[in-house]
Amino acid sequence: NAILSKACDIIQCTRIYPVIWEKQVTLPNGSLVKISIKEEEEPADVIFRAAQKHGLSLDNRRQIMNEAKRDGVKYTREFALILAQEIALDDGSFSGILNFYDDGREPVD
């Protein structure tokens, strides 16, 4: 990190983590979008954010995630974390965290 810091003193740096994977995806309207995953990012979350922005389906998101996995991108979970909500008991004590994932299931289920 010391070398990067010195380099960034000389030239403009816009990020501190390298891009470890990129994929160009064709959108339903025919245009192209590039999805880039940087070191220290959770691939499923990056793919979900890009897909949501461009209206890609769950099947499209799964296909992109599978390609990243095949290419050796490290990940800790299959599905993007949509919401993590702390749950408190009536007495105010902490009970746990309820997580919702982009796995195609209805949140109510």
C-alpha positions, -999 to 999 in steps of 0.1 A, spaced: 0 0 0 30 23 5 39 20 -31 3 28 -42 3 58 -18 35 72 -34 21 67 -69 -11 84 -60 9 114 -47 23 117 -83 -8 108 -104 -45 109 -97 -59 77 -82 -96 71 -83 -97 38 -63 -75 18 -40 -86 -17 -51 -79 -34 -84 -105 -46 -108 -104 -84 -106 -132 -92 -132 -151 -74 -159 -179 -86 -181 -196 -68 -210 -233 -76 -209 -259 -69 -237 -290 -53 -223 -325 -62 -236 -325 -30 -257 -293 -41 -274 -269 -16 -257 -238 -28 -238 -229 -23 -202 -197 -33 -184 -199 -49 -150 -166 -46 -130 -159 -63 -97 -131 -49 -76 -110 -67 -50 -128 -66 -16 -163 -64 -32 -189 -91 -29 -196 -102 -65 -233 -110 -60 -239 -75 -46 -220 -58 -75 -239 -78 -101 -273 -71 -84 -267 -33 -83 -257 -33 -120 -286 -55 -130 -312 -35 -110 -299 -3 -126 -303 -18 -161 -334 -39 -156 -318 -74 -159 -338 -104 -147 -330 -128 -119 -320 -153 -146 -296 -128 -162 -281 -120 -127 -276 -158 -120 -259 -162 -154 -235 -134 -148 -227 -147 -113 -221 -182 -127 -197 -167 -153 -178 -149 -125 -176 -180 -105 -163 -200 -135 -136 -174 -140 -124 -180 -104 -138 -148 -88 -139 -154 -50 -172 -149 -33 -188 -156 1 -224 -160 -10 -244 -169 -40 -270 -142 -38 -269 -104 -32 -279 -91 2 -309 -69 -4 -316 -59 32 -302 -67 66 -326 -57 94 -318 -59 131 -345 -76 151 -352 -64 187 -374 -81 213 -402 -63 231 -378 -55 259 -354 -38 235 -328 -65 236 -311 -76 204 -325 -108 189 -307 -112 156 -305 -100 120 -331 -108 94 -314 -110 59 -332 -108 26 -313 -121 -4 -318 -118 -42 -327 -155 -45 -360 -152 -62 -381 -160 -31 -408 -136 -19 -397 -118 13 -429 -130 31 -418 -166 26 
